[in-house]
Amino acid sequence: MSGSRVALVVANDQYDDPGLRRLVAPAQDAAALAEVLADPAVGGFEVEVLRNASAQAIRVAVEDFFADRVPEDLLLLHFSCHGLKNASGELYLAVADTRPSRLASTAVAADFVNRQMADSRAQRIALFLDCCYGGAFPRGMVVRAAGEAQVQDAFARQADVGGGRGRVVITASSAMEYAFEGGQLTTGAAPAPSVFTGAVVEGLTTGEADRDGDGWVGLTELVGFVTDKVRRVTPNQNPQMWTFGSQGELLIARSRIRRITAAPLASELVEAMESPLPAARFGVVDYLRERLSDADLGQAYAAWQALHRMTLDDSRKVSEAAAAAITSAVPKVTPPELTLDGAGAAEARLDGPPLALTAVASAADSWLTVEQDGSLIRVQAGEPGPAPGTATALLLTGPTTDLSIPVRVANRVTTRDSAAERPPPHPEPRPPSPEPTPSSSEPPHIEQKTQEAAVEATTQPWWLVAVLVLAAAFLVLVNWPGSTDSRKLWYDPDPTGWYLYRTWADPAILASFVAVLASPLLRSVGAPALGVVVGCVISLLEYGLVILGGGISADETSAWAVTVGVTVTLVVVLMLTQRPRTWPLRPVKPLPAAVVVAGGLLLVVGLSIRDSSGYSLLTVTPLFLLEPLVTLVLAWSALAAVDAARRAWLTAATLTLAVLGAIGAIPTWTQGHLVPVFLVYLMGNVLLAAGVLIPGRRLPSHP
């Protein structure tokens, strides 16, 4: 659903006037409600909190809140304070500087809020009033205020809005009742949210307010849940809801849980399950397997339950088929293990049928925070920050699974208060906090990099470093240019007659040298060094395949054959040691994806540009298309990577290929006089590099 989701929480528990009782609950109300509304996995709201502000400050904030909105916005305004009435019975919201004898000038009039709501362009507005409006209260309950005020009358103007512009007003009690702060609250008791707001927070946090189990908490569902909860604590308090010009349900939050009710199976299917013929029962298993992928979760869950019963079938063929079908409904997690990077963050993605994707992620330890946005799961180290090497688990619970996904802290992580580049909890980006003044002579970022390097030093075995160094050194000898114009890099005698001599600036020798230099850094630098080595190896392999496959190796056939053989061996070794169990290609953010694709297309265009004789690089061999294709695949993979370490080495590999590709295009300018080819090729590689370096901005969750 498009549009912004914005919330304003106004809480007042301190009053200048001695006649107004100090409230305990509003401070807790504001903190608890703001937290759950801002949670991207629940409300996804941009939240602003005003606590103990003056009447004028609140009026300005409320007017700003409703002004300059678009019809698609969802606005939520919550008041937690005293409710008072004047001699005419008009409702006022008491705040820090309110004087009961001067309500018109020192309190926030309900009519003022009413006018701002009516004048707003936003089509979806919810107003929560956790304050009292008169009536008696049971013994031992603390009330917000005395008096009587008519909420429905105060906001009656909302009925004139019409046009599907849904306005909903929800109050903690009816016009003749008090709103209670808590049952049996005594002096010195620990602060806690009020009965009403506490129920709202509980319903959103646990997801229990999602009564129909569709994954969304609507206002009607929320009020029903809150009403039941409040009445259990104080039967004399009855939350109320009024709707004005409302069409359809306003979805306030996502549900953390999915309660799925199995649909009844057809009687013919039940009979077939009890058939004495194994072949008939086997056919039922096949049918139920298909139903597991049904978008109707009730049907899918019924099929899953039926398959569980059929695993006990006396026919081994039927029971094994049922067990295999059940396995297909278990969510697949990519990657199967998570490693928190230097920022203490990692991502995983769920895959599987719709029933499997209803699984909910949670943390096994309190220091690990979890955000789930559909099938994407983000985990982050909270406070206190864990030590390197700490292990925990991400718990995945759903109707078809109870999984434990290992989570390991590989590097020194930075807690939220001290991390300069950690994204804030609100969707809108804010400037990073300044770095703390170091207590030692060593700058903190250098100290942290040193510690991270020490941890990474154990991630790559020495034998792998030795193999890479020796192989790269051998490739240097194989691709040694020799004396000037003594060796041709490639030669196309027919039809173009184009050729290119080996030089100290051609990508083959540069990639070999860079691989020699980068390989020893695997144990100290980690993923970036690995990416540079991978980029060099792929570049050499790619050149060899193009030149050998295109038949343009001239007298360098043996050198290129050796280069291809060595690089293929290195690719196999890297694949075996790095164990890339999965290679996700989605999701990717639109902007960097568009930049990367544009870069790849420019490389293809550069290969297609013809000279005055009508020849292009594709005329030499169409295999030159391998270069843009490989670079584009690596860049796209870097954008889609959910593991921070994998993203780092894929990005480094893409940058290495882009740099080598730009260098390799220089002869088209200096020797071939094809300046347009060089410029287009240069721009294509620049876009590919820029695409993987564009910082991804985490978008807010919008139900």
ZIDA-V92814 format. One record per helix or strand of 2 or more residues. SS is the DSSP state (H for helix, E for strand). FROM is the first residue (numbers start at 1). LEN is the number of residues. If there is no record, write none. Layout:
SS_FROM_LEN / SS_FROM_LEN
//
This chain:
E_5_7 / H_25_14 / E_46_6 / H_55_12 / E_74_7 / E_82_4 / E_91_4 / H_100_7 / E_108_2 / H_110_10 / E_124_7 / H_151_4 / H_156_5 / E_166_6 / H_195_12 / E_216_3 / H_219_15 / E_240_5 / E_251_4 / H_267_7 / H_278_14 / H_297_14 / H_316_13 / E_332_3 / E_338_3 / E_345_7 / H_356_3 / E_360_4 / E_368_6 / E_376_6 / E_391_8 / E_401_9 / H_444_13 / H_462_17 / E_488_4 / E_499_3 / H_507_13 / H_522_4 / H_527_23 / H_554_25 / H_590_19 / H_617_4 / H_622_19 / H_644_21 / H_666_5 / H_675_19
//
